[in-house]
Amino acid sequence: MRRGGSRPWLALVCGAAASGSIAGVTLAAAASPPTTAALPEQQSAAARSLTVCADPNNLPFSNSARQGFENRIIALLAKDLGAQLHYFWWAQRRGFVRNTLGADRCDLWPGVPAGLEHVAPSRPYYRSTYVFVTRRDKHLQGLTLDDARLRTLSIGVQLIGNDGINTPPAHAIARRGLTQNVRGYMVSGDYSRPNPPAAIIEAVARGVIDVGIAWGPLAGYFASRSAVPLRVAPVIPAIDAGVLPMTYEISMGIRGSDPELQRQIDALLVKEQDAIEAILREYHVPLEPLPMQRQATRSSTTASGARQ
């Protein structure tokens, strides 16, 4: 797998990831032309403006009605900056960076993997994981990628395209030879429908597949809204074969020509950490500790032990 092959899709995420997700930058292939628009968040005059590139049809991340958690987080940061918020809407497909940040049509792209190339990434503001999604009435708790039960179950995985760039779970399943009982769900999906990446979660709820393996924020949100009770559990192992991670830190992608904005966003992500986490939990995003949070926990534990 070439460098970055496990990240682009996040932008589906990602607003890429995937993503789609989410490195290089390769995003899901476009089946239809992107949708564009630019609308002000408010009409009152402001000392500055902040233009954000986002997908208008990609809940729980973003949509044109600004109902996604990335919309909520960006609104919080814009308020702190005293900036008038504008959106440049563009479907997250191949060429997203080139046509948005790369074309100076926006200042910032939320929800990108930390370390994404061709942007100046902020400090990470959350970390999440790929997850197994199953119906609770099937009693499939405790799944891992090496679980023998997977050989007799129908499995759905998210796919990016036919050029060798696919999600980490798709590669992990293929490496185990579990291809006969696998069904692929394109991250790009049918863009004529609302939130096309949600199809894999809907397939689990309808019983079309037994197990869906999907990016955590997407899965957590739509599973929480399912009329059929669903179970969401992290994919194990968290790093497959020692090289293929299932967890990713997510940052804001900022124009490389604006280091001052990058500095300001980094500072605000620290200031608003608790508020951002509250928003993420409201959308049922599966959260993993960020490295600095783990370090803080260890330091607190050490200090507590020293006082005893």
C-alpha positions in Angstrom: 0.0 0.0 0.0 1.5 3.4 -0.9 2.1 6.0 1.6 -1.1 7.6 2.9 -3.3 4.8 1.5 -4.9 4.3 4.9 -5.8 8.0 5.4 -7.5 9.6 2.4 -10.8 8.2 2.9 -11.1 9.7 6.3 -12.1 12.7 4.7 -15.3 11.0 4.3 -15.0 11.4 6.8 -13.9 13.3 7.1 -14.7 15.4 5.5 -12.4 12.6 4.2 -11.2 10.9 5.0 -12.1 9.4 3.9 -12.9 11.9 4.5 -12.7 9.8 2.7 -10.6 11.2 5.3 -7.9 11.3 4.5 -3.5 11.5 2.8 -1.9 12.3 -0.3 -4.6 13.5 -1.1 -6.8 10.8 -2.6 -10.5 11.0 -1.9 -13.5 9.0 -3.0 -14.1 9.1 -6.8 -16.8 11.4 -7.9 -19.8 10.0 -9.7 -21.4 13.4 -10.1 -20.1 17.0 -10.2 -19.6 18.8 -6.9 -22.1 21.2 -5.5 -20.9 24.6 -4.7 -22.3 27.6 -2.9 -21.1 30.3 -0.4 -23.5 31.5 2.2 -22.8 33.8 5.2 -23.4 32.5 8.7 -24.8 35.9 9.6 -25.4 39.2 7.9 -24.0 41.6 10.5 -20.7 43.2 9.9 -17.6 41.6 11.4 -14.0 42.6 11.9 -12.9 39.6 9.9 -14.3 36.7 8.0 -13.6 32.9 8.0 -14.4 30.9 5.0 -14.7 27.1 5.5 -14.8 24.4 2.9 -17.2 21.6 3.7 -19.4 18.9 2.1 -23.1 20.0 1.9 -24.4 16.4 2.2 -22.3 14.6 4.7 -23.8 14.2 8.1 -22.8 13.8 10.9 -19.9 15.9 9.8 -21.5 18.7 7.8 -24.4 19.7 5.6 -25.8 22.8 4.0 -28.2 23.4 6.9 -25.1 23.4 9.2 -26.4 20.5 11.3 -23.2 18.5 11.5 -20.8 18.4 14.4 -18.1 20.0 12.3 -20.5 22.9 11.6 -21.1 23.3 15.4 -17.4 23.2 16.2 -16.5 25.7 13.5 -19.3 28.1 14.6 -17.7 28.0 18.1 -14.3 28.8 16.8 -15.6 31.6 14.5 -17.3 33.2 17.4 -14.1 33.1 19.5 -12.3 34.7 16.5 -14.9 37.4 16.2 -15.2 36.3 12.6 -18.1 36.3 10.2 -18.5 32.7 9.0 -18.9 31.7 5.4 -19.0 28.3 3.7 -17.8 27.2 0.3 -19.7 24.0 -0.3 -18.0 21.3 -2.3 -18.7 17.5 -2.3 -15.9 15.5 -0.8 -14.6 13.7 -3.8 -11.3 13.3 -5.6 -9.8 16.7 -6.1 -11.4 18.3 -3.0 -8.2 19.9 -1.7 -7.1 21.1 -5.2 -10.5 22.8 -5.7 -10.9 24.3 -2.3 -7.9 25.1 -0.1 -5.5 24.7 -3.1 -7.5 27.2 -5.1 -7.7 29.7 -2.2 -11.5 29.4 -2.0 -11.4 28.9 1.8 -9.3 29.3 4.8 -10.0 26.0 6.6 -11.2 22.5 6.1 -12.4 20.8 9.3 -12.1 17.1 10.0 -8.9 16.0 8.3 -6.4 13.4 9.6 -3.5 14.8 11.5 -0.5 14.8 9.2 -2.5 15.2 6.0 -0.4 16.5 3.2 -1.0 19.7 1.2 -2.6 21.5 4.2 -1.2 23.0 7.4 -2.9 20.8 10.0 -3.9 22.1 13.4 -3.3 20.3 16.6 -5.7 17.2 16.8 -9.0 17.9 18.5 -10.3 14.4 18.6 -9.3 10.8 18.0 -11.6 8.1 16.8 -11.6 4.6 15.5 -13.1 2.3 13.0 -15.9 0.2 14.6 -17.9 -3.0 14.2 -21.6 -2.3 13.8 -24.1 -5.2 14.5 -27.7 -5.7 15.4 -28.1 -6.2 19.1 -30.5 -9.1 18.5 -27.7 -11.0 16.8 -25.6 -11.1 19.9 -22.3 -10.6 18.2 -20.5 -8.8 20.9 -16.7 -9.2 21.4 -15.8 -9.3 17.7 -12.2 -8.9 16.6 -10.7 -9.0 13.1 -9.4 -12.5 13.8 -12.8 -13.8 15.2 -13.7 -17.1 13.6 -17.3 -16.0 13.4 -16.5 -13.6 10.7 -16.0 -16.5 8.3 -19.6 -17.3 8.4 -21.1 -13.8 8.6 -21.8 -11.3 5.8 -19.5 -8.3 6.2 -19.9 -4.8 4.9 -16.8 -2.6 4.4 -16.4 0.9 3.2 -14.6 1.3 -0.1 -12.9 4.2 -1.8 -12.3 3.2 -5.4 -10.6 0.8 -7.7 -7.2 2.3 -7.7 -5.8 0.5 -4.6 -6.8 3.2 -2.1 -9.2 1.7 0.4 -10.1 1.9 4.0 -8.0 0.1 6.6 -10.7 -2.4 7.5 -11.1 -3.3 3.8 -7.4 -4.1 3.6 -7.5 -6.0 6.9 -10.4 -8.2 5.8 -8.8 -8.9 2.4 -5.5 -9.9 4.1 -7.4 -12.5 6.0 -8.9 -14.0 2.9 -12.5 -13.0 3.9 -13.5 -11.8 0.5 -16.3 -14.3 -0.4 -18.7 -13.0 2.2 -17.8 -9.3 1.9 -20.0 -6.5 0.4 -18.5 -3.1 -0.4 -20.2 0.2 0.3 -18.6 3.2 -1.6 -17.8 6.1 0.6 -19.0 8.4 -2.2 -22.3 6.5 -2.4 -25.3 7.8 -4.2 -25.0 11.6 -3.9 -28.7 12.1 -4.9 -29.6 10.7 -1.5 -29.0 12.4 1.9 -25.8 11.4 3.6 -24.7 8.7 1.2 -22.0 7.1 3.4 -24.7 6.0 5.9 -25.8 3.2 3.5 -23.5 0.7 5.3 -25.2 1.4 8.7 -28.7 1.1 7.1 -27.7 -2.3 5.6 -26.9 -3.6 9.1 -30.2 -2.4 10.5 -32.1 -4.0 7.6 -30.3 -7.3 8.0 -28.7 -7.1 4.6 -25.3 -7.7 6.2 -24.5 -9.1 9.7 -21.5 -6.8 10.4 -20.6 -3.4 9.1 -17.1 -2.0 9.6 -17.2 1.7 9.4 -15.5 5.0 10.5 -16.6 5.6 14.1 -18.2 9.1 13.9 -20.4 8.0 11.0 -21.3 4.7 12.6 -22.0 6.2 16.1 -24.3 8.9 14.8 -26.4 6.8 12.5 -26.5 3.8 14.9 -27.9 6.1 17.6 -30.7 7.1 15.3 -31.6 3.6 14.1 -35.0 2.2 14.9 -33.4 -1.2 15.2 -31.0 -1.3 18.3 -27.4 -1.5 17.1 -24.1 -2.3 18.8 -21.0 -0.2 18.0 -17.7 -1.5 19.2 -14.1 -0.5 18.3 -12.2 -2.6 15.7 -9.6 -4.8 17.4 -6.6 -4.9 17.0 -6.2 -1.2 16.9 -3.2 -1.6 14.7 -3.5 -4.5 12.4 -0.4 -6.5 11.5 1.6 -3.8 13.3 1.3 -1.4 10.4 -2.4 -0.7 9.6 -4.0 1.6 12.2 -7.7 1.6 12.9 -7.6 4.8 15.0 -6.8 8.3 13.7 -6.3 11.8 15.2 -8.4 14.4 13.5 -7.3 18.0 12.9 -8.3 21.2 11.0 -6.7 21.6 7.6 -5.5 25.3 7.2 -4.1 27.1 4.2 -0.3 26.9 4.4 0.0 30.5 3.6 -1.7 31.6 6.8 0.4 30.5 9.8 -1.2 33.1 12.0 -4.6 31.5 11.5 -3.1 28.1 12.3 -1.7 29.5 15.5 -5.0 31.0 16.5 -7.0 27.8 15.7 -4.5 25.7 17.8 -5.0 28.0 20.7 -8.8 27.9 20.5 -8.8 24.1 20.2 -7.1 24.0 23.5 -9.4 26.7 25.0 -12.6 25.0 23.8 -11.5 21.4 24.3 -14.3 20.6 26.8 -17.0 22.2 24.7 -15.7 20.4 21.6 -15.8 17.0 23.4 -19.3 17.7 24.6 -20.4 18.3 20.9 -18.7 15.1 19.8 -20.4 13.1 22.5 -23.8 14.6 21.6 -23.3 13.2 18.1 -22.2 9.8 19.6 -18.7 10.0 18.2 -16.6 7.1 19.6 -13.7 8.9 21.2 -10.2 7.6 22.0 -7.8 9.5 24.2 -5.5 11.9 22.4 -1.8 11.4 23.3 -1.7 14.6 25.4 -4.8 13.4 27.3 -3.1 10.1 28.0 0.0 12.0 29.2 -2.1 14.2 31.4 -3.8 11.2 32.9 -0.5 9.5 33.6 0.9 12.7 35.1 -2.2 13.1 37.4 -2.0 9.4 38.5 1.7 9.7 39.2 1.2 12.9 41.2 -1.7 11.4 43.2 0.4 8.3 44.0 3.3 10.5 45.2 0.9 12.3 47.6 -0.3 9.1 49.2 
